[in-house]
Amino acid sequence: MKSISHIALHLIAGAFFLLPHLGCQAADEVNGIAATVNGEVVTKAEVAGAVMTQTQLWLFQNQMASPAQRDAEINKIKTAALKDLIDRKLILAEFKTKGGVIKRQYIDQAVDRIIRDRFKGDRKKFNEELQKSGLTFPDFRKIQEEQIVVGAMRSQNSGGRIMINTPKQRQETYQKNRALFATDSFVKLRMLSIPKQTAEGAKTASSQKALIEEIRKKLLDGAEFATMAKTYSQDSFASEGGSAGTIGKDVLNEKITTIAFNLTPRKVSEVIDDGADWRLIYIDAKQEGKTPPLSEVHEQVDKMVTQEKRQKTVENWLKRLRKDANVRIFGSCS
């Protein structure tokens, strides 16, 4: 292995800025050891930094994500942080052992792409943000170099260039992922929210619950939801008669979403305990998703089969690296 092709540049998914303020370890554990990889220490601070970095990067690239999507992704990052750091060190060591090198121009192109895509070509703004992060430019280049290596090594160990998938493999993958191919389900939703306690603290959670239960009784007796929402609700939907519009399953939190998509249209929900608020929801209309036959999603399924095979091949390669390495885990950052 003498050099890495420019294809590697398309595989970069790496760290953006390492943040100086780490949140998951106590002050006396900053230099605590999380693991060792062939004698090289992985500190709890490194794990915390990786979590913060990946979280910031994901949020930076997914600014329109719903709260539910953000929570799920952050939990996934936290869970995988230590394992990913260990694998990263093993991959970099394997690259070094094989005599791999990265041409300087590929790192330059990676940095230029970040400046172009994330800072609209404004190098001055990029430098300002880099300075705020506490990173030097050489540090930042090093991060990009390592990301190119990790991406390229994973790609080179993911199987042959062309994979043949059988009809049985496609059918099994289709059946396993039917929900992913279904057209989206939607509900036209209205919401009425009453805070559990008023800003002045004059009204308690129990008295506020009594209020929303009285509102629900009026709705069951025939009052219009829109009118009641305009009169009583204290959220951003109140002025629109409680209308949150037509939404999919990835917009609201899991509790509200589950209730909304199981609620019969033109019916009001039970009173919902939603953190700091009591809520009622009402569904004007619902559109159920439909699953297309395999013949209509053949290409998508074929790509999924190939991706699953490549992921399994990469994981088997990583297992071999772990087996041949001396890895000790002392704890995790939580």
C-alpha positions in Angstrom: 0.0 0.0 0.0 1.7 3.2 -1.2 -1.0 5.8 -1.5 -4.7 6.3 -1.1 -6.9 7.2 -4.1 -8.8 10.4 -4.3 -11.9 8.3 -3.8 -11.1 8.4 -0.1 -12.0 12.0 0.0 -15.6 11.1 -0.5 -15.5 8.9 2.5 -14.7 11.6 5.0 -17.2 11.8 7.9 -14.9 13.0 10.6 -14.5 15.3 13.5 -15.1 19.0 12.9 -13.9 20.7 16.1 -12.7 19.1 19.3 -14.3 21.1 22.1 -12.2 22.2 25.1 -15.0 21.8 27.6 -15.7 18.1 28.2 -18.8 17.2 30.0 -19.1 13.5 30.9 -16.2 13.0 33.4 -15.7 14.5 36.8 -12.7 16.9 37.2 -10.6 14.3 39.0 -11.1 11.8 36.2 -9.9 13.9 33.3 -6.7 11.8 33.1 -8.5 8.5 33.9 -7.8 5.6 31.6 -10.7 4.1 29.6 -8.7 1.6 27.7 -5.3 0.6 26.3 -4.7 -0.4 22.7 -1.4 -2.2 22.2 -0.1 -0.2 25.2 -1.4 3.1 23.8 -3.7 4.8 26.4 -7.3 5.9 25.6 -8.3 8.4 28.3 -11.8 9.1 29.5 -11.2 12.6 28.4 -10.6 11.3 24.8 -13.9 9.4 25.0 -15.7 12.5 26.3 -14.1 14.7 23.6 -15.1 12.2 20.9 -18.7 12.3 22.1 -18.8 16.1 22.1 -17.1 16.4 18.7 -19.3 13.9 17.0 -22.4 15.4 18.5 -21.5 18.9 17.5 -20.7 17.7 14.0 -24.0 15.8 13.6 -26.0 18.8 14.9 -24.1 21.1 12.6 -25.0 19.0 9.6 -28.6 18.2 10.7 -29.9 21.5 11.9 -33.5 20.6 10.8 -33.6 17.3 12.8 -36.5 16.8 15.2 -35.9 16.5 18.9 -36.6 12.7 18.7 -34.0 12.3 15.9 -31.4 14.4 17.9 -31.9 12.3 21.1 -31.6 9.0 19.2 -28.4 10.0 17.4 -26.8 11.5 20.6 -27.5 8.3 22.5 -26.1 6.2 19.7 -22.9 8.4 19.6 -22.5 8.0 23.4 -23.0 4.2 23.3 -20.4 3.7 20.5 -17.8 6.2 21.5 -15.2 4.0 23.2 -15.5 1.1 20.7 -15.1 3.6 17.8 -12.0 5.1 19.4 -10.4 1.7 19.9 -11.3 0.7 16.3 -9.9 3.9 15.0 -6.5 3.3 16.7 -6.4 -0.2 15.4 -7.1 1.0 11.9 -4.5 3.7 12.0 -1.9 1.2 13.3 -2.8 -1.2 10.5 -2.4 1.5 7.9 1.0 2.4 9.4 2.1 -1.2 9.4 1.3 -1.6 5.7 3.4 1.5 4.9 0.4 3.6 3.8 0.8 7.3 3.0 -1.6 10.1 2.3 -0.7 12.6 -0.3 -0.7 16.2 1.0 -3.0 17.3 -1.8 -5.8 15.0 -0.5 -5.7 16.6 3.0 -5.6 20.1 1.4 -8.7 19.1 -0.7 -10.5 17.8 2.4 -9.8 21.1 4.3 -10.9 23.2 1.3 -14.1 21.2 1.0 -15.0 21.9 4.7 -14.3 25.6 4.2 -16.4 25.7 1.0 -19.3 23.6 2.3 -19.6 24.7 5.9 -18.2 28.2 5.8 -19.3 29.2 2.2 -15.7 29.6 1.3 -15.0 32.1 4.0 -11.5 31.1 5.2 -11.4 34.0 7.7 -14.6 32.7 9.4 -13.1 29.2 9.4 -10.0 30.4 11.1 -12.0 32.3 13.7 -14.0 29.2 14.6 -10.9 27.1 14.6 -9.3 29.5 17.1 -12.4 29.4 19.3 -12.2 25.6 19.4 -8.7 25.7 20.8 -7.3 23.7 17.9 -4.3 24.7 15.9 -4.4 24.4 12.1 -1.9 21.5 12.2 -4.2 19.7 14.7 -7.1 20.2 12.4 -5.2 18.8 9.4 -4.2 15.8 11.4 -7.9 15.1 12.2 -8.7 15.2 8.5 -5.8 13.0 7.6 -6.9 10.4 10.1 -10.5 10.5 8.8 -9.3 9.9 5.3 -7.2 6.9 6.5 -10.1 5.4 8.4 -12.6 5.9 5.6 -10.3 4.5 3.0 -9.2 1.5 5.0 -12.8 0.6 5.8 -13.6 0.9 2.0 -10.6 -1.3 1.0 -11.7 -4.0 3.5 -15.4 -4.0 2.6 -15.3 -6.8 0.0 -15.0 -6.9 -3.8 -15.9 -4.0 -6.1 -18.9 -5.9 -7.4 -21.2 -8.1 -5.3 -23.8 -10.4 -6.7 -27.0 -10.6 -4.6 -29.4 -13.6 -4.9 -33.2 -13.3 -5.1 -33.4 -15.0 -1.7 -31.1 -12.4 -0.1 -33.2 -9.6 -1.6 -36.5 -11.1 -0.4 -35.1 -11.6 3.1 -33.9 -8.0 3.3 -37.1 -6.7 1.9 -39.2 -8.6 4.5 -36.9 -7.5 7.3 -37.2 -3.8 6.3 -40.7 -3.5 5.0 -41.4 -0.5 7.3 -38.6 1.4 5.7 -40.1 1.1 2.3 -43.6 2.1 3.4 -44.8 5.5 2.3 -44.9 7.9 5.2 -47.8 8.0 7.5 -49.1 11.5 8.4 -51.6 13.0 10.8 -53.1 16.4 10.7 -52.7 17.3 14.4 -54.0 19.9 16.8 -52.6 20.4 20.3 -53.7 22.2 23.4 -51.1 22.8 26.2 -51.4 23.9 29.8 -48.3 24.4 31.8 -48.2 22.4 35.1 -47.3 25.6 37.0 -47.7 29.2 36.1 -44.8 31.5 36.0 -45.8 33.2 39.2 -46.2 29.8 40.9 -49.7 30.8 41.9 -51.3 27.7 40.3 -50.1 24.2 41.0 -49.8 21.1 38.8 -52.9 19.6 40.3 -55.0 22.8 39.8 -53.7 23.0 36.2 -54.6 19.4 35.6 -58.1 20.1 36.9 -58.3 22.9 34.3 -57.3 20.8 31.4 -59.6 18.0 32.5 -62.5 20.5 32.5 -61.4 21.7 29.0 -61.5 18.0 27.8 -65.0 17.6 29.2 -66.2 20.6 27.2 -64.6 19.1 24.1 -66.3 15.8 24.6 -69.6 17.7 25.1 -69.1 19.3 21.6 -66.9 22.4 22.0 -64.6 23.0 19.0 -61.0 22.1 19.6 -59.7 25.2 17.7 -61.8 27.6 19.8 -60.7 26.0 23.0 -57.0 26.0 22.0 -57.2 29.7 21.1 -58.8 30.4 24.4 -56.7 28.3 26.8 -53.7 26.9 25.2 -50.2 28.3 26.0 -48.0 27.0 23.3 -46.8 28.2 19.8 -49.8 26.5 18.1 -52.5 28.4 20.2 -53.1 31.3 17.7 -53.7 28.8 14.9 -56.4 27.0 16.9 -53.8 24.4 18.1 -52.9 23.4 14.5 -49.5 21.8 14.3 -50.1 21.1 10.6 -49.6 17.7 8.8 -46.7 15.9 10.5 -44.8 12.6 10.1 -43.6 10.3 12.8 -40.2 12.0 13.3 -41.4 15.4 14.3 -42.7 15.3 17.9 -41.4 13.3 20.9 -42.0 9.6 21.1 -44.9 9.8 23.7 -46.9 12.4 21.7 -46.1 10.6 18.4 -47.4 7.2 19.6 -50.6 8.7 21.0 -51.2 10.8 17.9 -50.8 7.9 15.4 -53.0 5.6 17.4 -55.8 8.2 17.9 -58.9 7.9 15.9 -59.5 11.0 13.7 -61.8 13.6 15.1 -61.4 12.3 18.6 -59.7 14.1 21.5 -57.0 12.3 23.5 -56.8 11.6 27.2 -54.9 14.2 29.2 -51.2 13.7 28.5 -48.4 14.2 31.1 -45.7 15.7 28.9 -42.9 16.9 31.2 -43.6 20.5 32.2 -47.1 20.5 30.5 -50.4 18.9 30.4 -51.6 18.4 26.8 -54.6 17.3 24.8 -54.3 16.4 21.1 -56.8 16.0 18.4 -56.5 14.4 14.9 -58.3 16.2 12.1 -57.2 13.5 9.6 -54.8 10.6 9.2 -53.0 9.1 6.2 -51.8 5.6 6.6 -48.5 4.5 4.9 -48.6 1.7 2.3 -45.8 -0.7 1.5 -44.9 -1.1 -2.2 -44.1 -4.6 -3.6 -40.5 -5.8 -3.9 -40.6 -5.3 -7.7 -41.0 -1.5 -7.2 -38.1 -1.1 -4.7 -35.8 -3.7 -6.3 -32.9 -1.4 -6.7 -33.1 0.0 -3.2 -33.3 -3.5 -1.7 -30.3 -4.6 -3.8 -28.2 -1.7 -2.5 -29.3 -2.6 1.1 -28.2 -6.2 0.6 -24.8 -5.0 -0.7 -24.4 -2.5 2.2 -25.2 -5.2 4.8 -22.6 -7.5 3.2 -20.0 -4.8 3.2 -20.7 -3.8 6.8 -20.4 -7.5 7.8 -17.1 -7.8 5.9 -15.7 -4.7 7.5 -16.8 -5.9 11.0 -15.1 -9.3 10.4 -11.9 -7.4 9.4 -12.1 -5.3 12.6 -12.7 -8.5 14.7 -9.4 -9.9 13.3 -7.6 -6.6 14.2 -9.0 -6.7 17.7 -8.1 -10.4 18.1 -4.5 -9.7 17.1 -4.2 -6.7 19.3 -3.8 -6.2 23.0 -6.9 -4.3 24.0 -7.9 -3.7 27.7 -11.0 -1.8 28.7 -11.1 -0.3 32.1 -14.4 1.5 32.0 -16.5 3.8 29.9 -17.4 7.5 29.9 -20.9 8.0 31.0 
